[in-house]
């Protein structure tokens, strides 16, 4: 059966996002196969819309999205040792890392599986040029057996030698991240079933970590409890180390350290967890260390401001709203807090942080771009509140689903009662 003949088995059009109970859906191999075929179908739709004959994917997350095969995800982020060729109309071929072809056997998305040519200088040294020639032959063969036979190619993550050789061979290249990011943005019902399970288990890991908060424990030790629980329940890895306490909470983006928690401190945390089935769970909470002390009025004020930003921006979000309109009407950051603002109001979420990124209105001219908030998008609504002259800050974030009529929360972990008291 060729890729052209494959039937896309998914159910995104049979149910409404706003009423379907994802947690009651049975997760089995049949469902996972439907998800894989849906994602491949989404990507091919975008190839046609972008008038591309094929994409060549090296990013392991993109490979997994397009064909469903996982292999050494973190290693492959920096080592282009495996790649996937997806024609708009033709055989889908995975070129897997040496001795790993068995990992892809039986995948309904794949027509052909080969060993990857060792095109990395790290693997083949001065022989890499010869292997690049083999890669060019592989690509040419697949395109010759495709309907369009053209040379308009999207590519990402490739070694420099590969890019140069493709240009010399007359290929018209573009960035494959554009079509694949748009493809990722709309989730099927089955895909959301997997996402809901990832969120559920990540929330369990956060609860286990919160129970361990006591003065004297180090940030590293606390963060490791969360990570251990994520891995124990089938999750895969954490993309960042964003857990900080006390004066290390302001400004944000200070990585977890050996600092010990002191009584009466804030602890700010962002999950950034690639959980079960490879789906990213991304929400944030800020805790209070206690130790016999009560939160200060300033700590409560920071927390309330951050909660107001989150709730205002969730209430604002509607299907059909443009990114520009949303940015213009989002919660207004008070004077004194703008310098340390989070880098965006909203970002997409799927197998990692994804398109779109909706910028703050004050940043629009520098990095903003327009689009439409659509049903089936899973988005993260962000807040960080820390005064430019302040000691501490509060990080909150919610992961939500856009439905046909409004917004459903995917993250349901409660706010801090003690900081809202």
Buried (B, 14 or more C-beta within 10 A) or exposed (E): EEBBEBEBBBBBEEBEBBEBEBEEBEBEEEBBBBBBBBBBBBBBBBBEEBEBBBBBBBBBBBBBBBBBBBBBBEEBBEBBBBBBBBBBBBBBBBBBBEEBBEBBEEBBBBBBBEEBBBBBBEBBEEEBEEBBBEBBEBBBBBBEBBEBEBBBBBBBBBBEBBEEBBEEEEBEBBEBBBBBBBBBBBBBBBBBBBBBBBBBBBBBBBEBBBEEBEBEBBBBBBBBBBBEBBBEBEBBEBBBBBBBBBBBBBBBEBEBBEBBBBEBBBBBBBBBBBBBBBBBBBBBBBBBBBBEEEBEEEBBBBBBBBBBBBBBBBEBBEBEBEBBBBBEEBBEBEEEBEEBBBBBBBBBBBBBBBBBBBBBBEBBEEEBEEBBBBBBBBBBBBBBBBBEEBBBBBBBBBBBBBBEEBBBBBBEBEBBEBBEE
